[in-house]
Amino acid sequence: MDDIGPRPPQLRPGRALAHTPGASGSGSPHRSDSRTPQTPRGGRPSDPDGRPGTTPPVPGWPTSLSLLLGLPALLFTLITWQVVTDGPLIDLDEAASRALVHPDRLSELLADLGNVPVAVPVLALALGYVTWRHRRIGTDRWWLPATSAALLMALVPALVVPLKELTDRPGTPVVPPATGYYPSGHTATAAVAYGAATLLLLPLLDSVPARRALLALCAALGLGTGYGLIRRGYHWPLDVVASWCLCTALLTLLWLFLSRSSRRRSAGTPSSSSDPS
């Protein structure tokens, strides 16, 4: 009996050792998914559709992004409901207006920042500069950022005017008797014009201090416009706050669109690292 006796274990045909490492094409048994033994979840190759177990970050809605969209929308809905039903929040709004109204030259100048002849030309200059820069460096779809921002600016009156007619809110005692003051159109014009210009210019700035300065300038223009409108008595405080909420959601959507468009352009740009090794 030649086959009886101790001998080294033999590999059976058609079976693979589950924990035997090996490279593809080497002829040695190896796992079919090319993972190393006991690979942690973070080290596994990413699935193309981003299912659980992929390499972070997993696609989804960050908490900060949900707040930028959900919270302003919720506040805008609450304020609008109070304005339409003449709820208790309106009494607080009127009391705050009486305490804040003090017309002067500074408040007049700040309120003028929300005028269309002032805010829209600023956005137009930013649109022209951004378009020129993208076209100069050969960016794919160089016209898309400026076009999307211009469309958002055109959307402002399409949203604000129907809301003014729906709520039919009267103005403060400082202005002539009229209705249609909610939400503040001047606040919305300033917020979208200066905010969209900032979103377009930020990717073109390489310096962190320059980016912070631009963000600070944008915030100062938006807040200054709202303060001037309230201080001058052109609008109730809730008129301004509601426009800020509405425009925060709109600018967040614009930022999302621009970010995704930029990633798609970057992914479509050929690079030497994509060549097969």
MARSE-94542 format. One line per 5 residues: number of its first residue (from 1); their letters; for each residue x negated, y, z of C-alpha. Coordinates in steps of 0.05 Angstrom, whole numbers, plus 32768, in hexadecimal, padded with zeros to 4 digits. Layout:
BEGIN
NUM	a	X/Y/Z | ...
//
This chain:
BEGIN
1	mddig	8000/8000/8000 | 7FD6/803A/7FE6 | 800B/8070/7FF6 | 800E/8060/8040 | 7FE4/808B/806E
6	prppq	7FD8/80D3/8080 | 7FD1/8104/8047 | 7FD8/8150/803D | 8020/8168/8032 | 8033/816C/7FE8
11	lrpgr	805C/81A2/7FC8 | 809D/8188/7FAB | 80B1/819E/7F65 | 80E6/81D5/7F63 | 80DC/81EC/7FAB
16	alaht	80B9/822A/7FC4 | 809A/8238/8007 | 80C2/8271/8024 | 8088/8292/8047 | 804F/8284/8017
21	pgasg	8036/82C7/7FFB | 8022/82CB/7FB3 | 8022/82FA/7F78 | 804F/82F2/7F3C | 802F/82CA/7F06
26	sgsph	7FFA/82AB/7F33 | 8019/8267/7F31 | 801F/8262/7F7D | 8063/825E/7F9F | 807F/82A1/7FB5
31	rsdsr	80C1/82C2/7FC5 | 80EB/82D5/7F89 | 80F7/831C/7FA3 | 80AD/832F/7FA8 | 80B3/8342/7FF1
36	tpqtp	807B/8336/8021 | 8088/830A/805E | 80B5/832A/8093 | 80BC/836A/806B | 80DF/83A0/8095
41	rggrp	811E/83BF/8078 | 80FB/8401/806C | 80C7/83DF/8040 | 80F6/83B9/8013 | 80FD/83CF/7FCB
46	sdpdg	8136/8400/7FC1 | 8175/83E8/7F9E | 8188/8413/7F63 | 81CD/8423/7F7E | 81B5/8439/7FC3
51	rpgtt	81D8/8403/7FEC | 81C6/83F8/8036 | 8180/83DF/803E | 8161/840E/800B | 8126/843A/8018
56	ppvpg	813B/8479/803E | 8157/84AA/8032 | 8198/8488/8021 | 81C6/84B3/7FF7 | 81FD/84D4/801F
61	wptsl	8217/8515/803D | 81E9/8532/8071 | 8209/854E/80B0 | 81F1/8594/80A1 | 820F/8591/805B
66	slllg	8251/8578/8076 | 8252/85B3/80A7 | 8243/85E4/806F | 827F/85CB/8048 | 82B0/85B1/807C
71	lpall	82AA/85E4/80B3 | 82B3/8623/8087 | 82ED/8602/8063 | 830E/85F2/80A6 | 8304/8638/80C1
76	ftlit	831E/8657/8081 | 835D/862C/8084 | 8368/863E/80CD | 8360/8689/80C1 | 838D/8687/8084
81	wqvvt	83C3/8662/80AB | 83BF/8697/80E2 | 83C4/86D0/80B0 | 8400/86B1/808C | 8426/86A0/80CC
86	dgpli	8410/86DF/80F2 | 83F3/86B3/8128 | 83D3/86C7/816A | 838F/86CC/8149 | 83A8/870A/8123
91	dldea	83B2/8730/8164 | 8369/8723/8177 | 8354/8738/8131 | 8378/877A/8136 | 835C/8788/817B
96	asral	8316/877A/8162 | 8321/87A9/8127 | 8337/87E2/8154 | 82F8/87D9/817D | 82C9/87D5/8141
101	vhpdr	82E5/8808/8110 | 82BB/8847/810E | 82B5/8864/80C7 | 8273/8884/80B8 | 8242/888C/807E
106	lsell	821B/884D/808F | 8258/8821/8090 | 826E/883F/804D | 822B/882E/802D | 822B/87E8/8049
111	adlgn	8271/87DB/8030 | 825C/87F2/7FEB | 822D/87B6/7FE7 | 826A/878C/7FD8 | 8280/87B6/7F9D
116	vpvav	827E/8792/7F5A | 8252/87C8/7F39 | 821F/87BE/7F70 | 821E/8773/7F7E | 822A/8756/7F39
121	pvlal	81EF/877A/7F18 | 81C1/875F/7F4D | 81D8/8719/7F3C | 81D1/8728/7EF2 | 8188/873C/7EFB
126	algyv	817B/86FC/7F21 | 819E/86D3/7EEB | 8173/86F3/7EB5 | 8132/86EA/7EDA | 8140/86A1/7EED
131	twrhr	8155/8690/7EA5 | 8115/86B0/7E8A | 80E9/868A/7EBC | 810A/8647/7EAE | 8106/8651/7E63
136	rigtd	80BD/8668/7E67 | 80A6/8629/7E8C | 80CF/85FD/7E5E | 8102/85E4/7E91 | 8135/85B4/7E75
141	rwwlp	817A/85D5/7E72 | 815C/8617/7E86 | 81A0/8639/7E7E | 81C4/860E/7EB1 | 81B2/8631/7EF3
146	atsaa	81C5/8677/7EDB | 8204/865E/7EB9 | 821C/863A/7EF8 | 8210/8677/7F23 | 8234/86A4/7EF2
151	llmal	8270/8675/7EF0 | 8273/8675/7F3C | 8274/86C1/7F3C | 82AD/86C0/7F0A | 82D2/868F/7F37
156	vpalv	82D4/86C0/7F71 | 830D/86EC/7F58 | 8332/86AF/7F3F | 8334/8696/7F87 | 833A/86D7/7FAE
161	vplke	8371/86FA/7F87 | 83A5/86C2/7F8E | 8395/86BD/7FD8 | 83A1/8708/7FE0 | 83E4/8702/7FBF
166	ltdrp	83F6/86C5/7FE9 | 83E4/86E2/802D | 83FA/872A/801C | 83D7/8745/805A | 83DA/8790/8067
171	gtpvv	839B/87B9/8072 | 8381/87DB/80B0 | 839E/881E/80C8 | 8360/8841/80AA | 8372/8830/8062
176	ppatg	83B0/8846/803B | 83ED/8819/8045 | 83E6/87DD/8016 | 83E2/8791/8017 | 83B4/875C/7FFB
181	yypsg	8378/8765/8029 | 836D/871B/8039 | 833A/8701/802B | 8308/8738/801F | 82F5/873C/7FD6
186	htata	82BA/8769/7FE3 | 829E/8737/8016 | 82A6/86FE/7FE5 | 8286/8725/7FAC | 8249/8736/7FD7
191	avayg	8242/86F0/7FF4 | 8245/86CC/7FB1 | 821C/86FE/7F8A | 81E2/8704/7FBC | 81E8/86BB/7FD2
196	aatll	81E6/869E/7F8C | 81AC/86CB/7F79 | 8186/86B1/7FB6 | 8194/8668/7FA5 | 817A/8673/7F5F
201	llpll	813B/8698/7F74 | 8126/866B/7FAF | 810A/8632/7F84 | 80DE/8663/7F5E | 80BB/867C/7F9E
206	dsvpa	807E/8655/7FB4 | 8071/867B/7FF4 | 8097/8668/8033 | 8096/86B1/804D | 80B3/86C8/800B
211	rrall	80EB/8696/8010 | 80FB/86AB/8057 | 80FA/86F4/8044 | 812B/86E6/800B | 815A/86BF/8038
216	alcaa	8156/86F7/806C | 8166/872B/8037 | 81A2/8703/801E | 81BD/86FB/8065 | 81B3/8745/8073
221	lglgt	81D9/8759/8034 | 8213/872B/8043 | 8218/873C/808C | 820E/8786/807E | 8247/8786/804B
226	gygli	8277/8765/807C | 8263/8793/80B5 | 826C/87D1/8089 | 82B2/87BA/8072 | 82C8/87AE/80BA
231	rrgyh	82A7/87ED/80D6 | 82C4/8819/809F | 8309/87FA/80AA | 8310/87DF/8063 | 831E/8799/807D
236	wpldv	8333/8774/80BC | 82FC/8749/80DA | 8320/8709/80C7 | 8323/8720/807E | 82D7/8721/807E
241	vaswc	82CD/86E1/80A6 | 82FC/86BB/8078 | 82D6/86D1/803A | 8294/86BC/805A | 82B2/8677/8067
246	lctal	82CB/8670/8020 | 828A/8687/8001 | 8260/865A/802E | 8284/861E/8011 | 827D/8639/7FCA
251	ltllw	8233/8646/7FD1 | 8228/8602/7FF0 | 8248/85E2/7FB3 | 821B/860C/7F86 | 81DE/85F7/7FAD
256	lflsr	81F1/85AE/7FA7 | 81FB/85B5/7F5C | 81B9/85D9/7F52 | 8194/85A6/7F7D | 81AF/856A/7F57
261	ssrrr	81A2/858A/7F14 | 815A/8598/7F29 | 814F/8550/7F3F | 816C/8536/7EFE | 813D/8563/7ED6
266	sagtp	8102/854C/7F00 | 8115/8503/7EF8 | 811B/850B/7EAD | 80D6/852B/7EA5 | 80A4/84F8/7E8C
271	ssssd	8065/84EE/7EB6 | 8027/84C4/7EB2 | 803B/849D/7EF0 | 8076/847F/7ECC | 8049/8459/7E9A
276	ps	8045/840E/7EA6 | 8005/83FA/7EC9
//
